[in-house]
Every structure is written in structure tokens, then in C-alpha cells.
Amino acid sequence: MSELQIIGFPQSTYVRVVRMAAEEKGVPYELIPEPPHSDAVDAIHPFGKIPVMRHGDVELCESRAIAGYIDRNFDGPVLFPRELAAEIDQWVSIVNTMMDKTLIRDYLFCYLFPKGANGEPDRAAIDALLPEVDRQLDVLESAIGTSGQLAGDRFTFADINVLPILFYLQNTPEGSARIAGSATLTDYYDRHAERASFQNTIPPTPGD
């Protein structure tokens, strides 16, 4: 069968999630950088979102579906162990519906797309978001604190799904300080940031 193709630009947290899943499984893949709503993406995703996947005649969209396909169809470590499936899906849903919006699309975007005076980040908007940023990181810290993993006591797709978000938070003043102030979050991030799947998928910085 043809090589797996992952389509989407590498800076996207969800593209990185799918790439990390392939890396953890040891699956060769071709990354095809495409923005949302490009012709290549629109041909697979009805709403033009990334990532999308092509593997021979199989085409899929949505990161959870793509990662599940990779896990089921290739050898390697199991990313969705049956006994943890419900817990993994619970955390994937929480991260995708709550944390991605607050931590990435609201908070991080204040720095990536500054709307304050003179092109600076909007300080008032950031300050208004910080209580919810702290609350969500408290939730994550509490969940990780029991076993050092997000679901059960082993590395799963639940961890893969949140690590790209923490990567970007580490590059913001308040996010990095909040993680540094928690021994649990610091240990969690540092351990998993050493994984080959994490290192091999670090997105290029703007201008690279």
C-alpha cells in the first residue's frame, strides 16, 4: 500500500498530534504542508480543517479519527489500549473542546496575532484570560498527579493530544511560569519532551 500522507502545515497542534502518533508507531509518512481550506485539504475535509490523511484509497479527516486509524492499522505500541479507551476519549474531548480554545485560540493567539496598541499583545485581553488558563492547568495538573500520565499509568494518545499545547504554552510568559511553578507539570512535560516523537515533530519557527 502507498505511504501514509499527512496533510497540513506543521505548526498546527493537531497536525503535530497525528505526526506524533505515526512517530510513536514507527510508521513512515510524508508530510505535505498545506493550510486550511487549500484545494488538497478541501478535497478530504468537508469544512477545510487540518490535518487530513491519505493512505492508498483511504482518506480521513479529524485528528482523533486519523490517529485511531494509524493505531489500528500499523504495528507498534498501542496508543489506544482497550482498557483505557473511555478515559482516553474523555481527555481527548476535554482538551479539544475546552483547552484548545482557551489555551491556544484565545490565549496564545493574543501573542501570535497581537491586537494591542502599536502591534503589541492586548494586555487587558491576556489578563482577562489568565484565571481560566490557570483553572485549566490546575485540572491538568490534578489529572496527571496520580500516575504521571493523563490516562491510566502509561503513555497514550491522551498524552500525545495535549503535549503540543504545552509546547506552545512554554513559549509564553505566563504559561511558562505556570508550568515551571508546578513540579507535576514540569516533570510531565520534561519527560515527554525527550521522546523521539516529540523531538522529531517540533514545528519550524516563523521565517524558517
C-alpha positions as CSV (number, residue, x, y, z in Angstrom):
1,M,0.0,0.0,0.0
2,S,1.1,3.6,-0.6
3,E,3.0,5.6,2.0
4,L,0.9,7.4,4.6
5,Q,0.4,11.1,3.8
6,I,-0.4,13.6,6.5
7,I,-1.6,16.9,5.0
8,G,-1.5,20.2,6.9
9,F,1.1,22.8,8.0
10,P,3.4,21.6,10.7
11,Q,2.8,24.5,13.1
12,S,-0.8,23.2,13.8
13,T,-1.1,21.4,17.1
14,Y,-3.5,18.9,15.5
15,V,-1.2,18.1,12.6
16,R,1.6,17.5,15.2
17,V,-0.7,15.2,17.2
18,V,-1.1,13.0,14.1
19,R,2.5,13.1,13.3
20,M,3.5,12.1,16.8
21,A,1.1,9.2,16.6
22,A,2.8,8.0,13.5
23,E,6.2,8.5,15.0
24,E,5.3,6.5,18.1
25,K,4.2,3.7,15.9
26,G,7.3,3.9,13.7
27,V,5.1,4.5,10.6
28,P,6.9,6.2,7.7
29,Y,4.8,9.1,6.4
30,E,5.0,12.0,4.1
31,L,4.1,15.4,5.5
32,I,2.5,17.6,2.9
33,P,2.4,21.2,4.2
34,E,-1.0,22.7,3.3
35,P,-3.0,25.4,5.1
36,P,-6.7,25.0,6.0
37,H,-9.1,25.4,3.0
38,S,-6.5,24.6,0.4
39,D,-7.7,22.5,-2.5
40,A,-5.9,19.5,-1.1
41,V,-7.5,19.9,2.3
42,D,-11.0,20.7,1.0
43,A,-10.9,17.6,-1.1
44,I,-10.9,15.5,2.1
45,H,-12.4,17.6,4.9
46,P,-15.9,19.0,4.3
47,F,-15.0,22.1,6.4
48,G,-11.4,22.6,5.2
49,K,-9.8,21.8,8.6
50,I,-6.3,20.3,9.1
51,P,-5.0,17.6,9.3
52,V,-6.3,15.3,6.7
53,M,-4.8,11.9,5.7
54,R,-4.4,9.8,2.6
55,H,-3.3,6.2,2.7
56,G,-3.8,4.5,-0.6
57,D,-7.5,4.7,-1.3
58,V,-8.3,5.7,2.3
59,E,-8.9,9.3,3.0
60,L,-9.7,10.7,6.5
61,C,-10.1,13.9,8.4
62,E,-10.1,14.9,12.1
63,S,-7.0,14.1,14.2
64,R,-8.7,11.7,16.5
65,A,-10.0,9.6,13.6
66,I,-6.6,9.7,11.8
67,A,-4.7,8.7,15.0
68,G,-7.1,5.8,15.6
69,Y,-6.7,4.6,12.1
70,I,-2.9,4.7,12.4
71,D,-3.1,2.9,15.7
72,R,-5.3,0.1,14.4
73,N,-3.6,-0.5,11.1
74,F,0.1,-0.4,11.9
75,D,2.3,-2.4,14.3
76,G,4.0,-0.7,17.2
77,P,3.0,0.5,20.7
78,V,-0.7,0.6,21.3
79,L,-1.8,4.3,21.6
80,F,-5.5,3.5,22.4
81,P,-5.3,0.5,24.8
82,R,-8.8,-1.1,25.1
83,E,-8.9,-0.9,28.9
84,L,-8.2,2.9,28.8
85,A,-10.3,3.7,25.7
86,A,-13.1,5.5,27.5
87,E,-10.7,7.5,29.7
88,I,-8.6,8.5,26.6
89,D,-11.6,9.6,24.7
90,Q,-12.8,11.6,27.7
91,W,-9.5,13.6,27.8
92,V,-9.3,14.0,24.1
93,S,-12.8,15.6,24.2
94,I,-11.9,17.8,27.2
95,V,-8.7,19.0,25.5
96,N,-10.2,19.5,22.1
97,T,-13.4,21.3,23.2
98,M,-12.1,23.3,26.2
99,M,-8.4,23.5,26.5
100,D,-7.5,24.1,22.8
101,K,-9.9,27.0,22.6
102,T,-8.7,28.7,25.8
103,L,-5.0,27.9,25.8
104,I,-4.4,28.2,22.1
105,R,-7.1,30.1,20.2
106,D,-7.8,32.6,22.9
107,Y,-4.6,33.0,25.0
108,L,-1.7,32.0,22.6
109,F,-3.3,33.9,19.7
110,C,-3.0,37.1,21.8
111,Y,0.7,36.7,21.3
112,L,0.8,35.3,17.8
113,F,-1.7,37.8,16.4
114,P,-1.3,40.9,18.7
115,K,-4.2,43.4,18.6
116,G,-3.0,45.9,21.1
117,A,-1.6,49.4,20.6
118,N,1.5,49.6,18.4
119,G,1.2,46.0,17.4
120,E,1.8,44.8,21.0
121,P,-0.3,41.9,22.6
122,D,-3.5,43.1,24.2
123,R,-2.6,43.1,27.8
124,A,-6.2,43.5,29.0
125,A,-7.3,40.6,26.9
126,I,-4.5,38.4,28.3
127,D,-5.1,39.4,31.9
128,A,-8.8,38.5,31.5
129,L,-7.9,35.1,30.2
130,L,-5.4,34.2,32.9
131,P,-7.9,32.9,35.6
132,E,-9.3,30.4,33.1
133,V,-5.8,29.5,31.9
134,D,-4.8,28.7,35.5
135,R,-8.0,26.8,36.1
136,Q,-7.5,24.5,33.1
137,L,-3.9,23.9,34.0
138,D,-5.0,23.1,37.6
139,V,-7.3,20.5,36.1
140,L,-4.5,19.0,34.0
141,E,-2.1,19.0,36.9
142,S,-4.6,17.2,39.1
143,A,-5.2,14.5,36.5
144,I,-1.6,13.9,35.9
145,G,-0.6,13.9,39.5
146,T,-1.9,10.5,40.3
147,S,0.1,8.4,37.9
148,G,2.3,10.9,35.9
149,Q,0.2,10.2,32.8
150,L,-3.1,11.6,31.7
151,A,-5.0,8.3,31.3
152,G,-4.1,5.3,33.3
153,D,-0.4,4.8,34.1
154,R,1.0,4.6,30.6
155,F,1.8,6.9,27.7
156,T,-1.3,7.0,25.4
157,F,-2.9,9.2,22.8
158,A,-4.3,11.3,25.6
159,D,-0.8,12.5,26.4
160,I,0.0,13.0,22.7
161,N,-3.1,15.1,22.3
162,V,-2.1,17.6,25.0
163,L,1.7,17.9,24.5
164,P,1.7,20.2,21.5
165,I,-0.5,22.6,23.5
166,L,2.0,22.6,26.4
167,F,4.8,23.1,23.9
168,Y,3.3,26.4,22.8
169,L,2.5,27.5,26.4
170,Q,6.2,27.0,27.3
171,N,6.8,29.9,24.8
172,T,4.6,32.4,26.6
173,P,5.5,34.4,29.7
174,E,2.5,33.3,31.9
175,G,2.3,29.8,30.5
176,S,5.9,29.0,31.0
177,A,5.8,30.5,34.6
178,R,2.7,28.5,35.4
179,I,4.3,25.2,34.2
180,A,7.6,26.0,36.0
181,G,5.7,26.6,39.2
182,S,4.3,23.1,39.2
183,A,6.6,20.2,39.9
184,T,4.0,17.9,38.4
185,L,3.6,19.7,35.1
186,T,7.3,20.4,34.8
187,D,8.1,16.7,35.3
188,Y,5.4,15.6,32.9
189,Y,6.4,18.0,30.2
190,D,10.2,17.4,30.5
191,R,9.8,13.6,30.4
192,H,7.7,13.5,27.3
193,A,9.6,16.3,25.5
194,E,12.5,13.9,25.4
195,R,10.5,11.4,23.4
196,A,11.7,10.9,19.8
197,S,8.1,11.5,18.6
198,F,8.1,15.0,20.3
199,Q,11.6,15.9,19.1
200,N,11.0,14.8,15.5
201,T,7.9,16.9,15.2
202,I,8.9,20.3,16.7
203,P,7.4,22.8,14.3
204,P,9.6,25.3,12.5
205,T,9.7,28.8,13.9
206,P,8.3,31.7,11.7
207,G,10.7,32.5,9.0
208,D,12.4,29.1,8.9
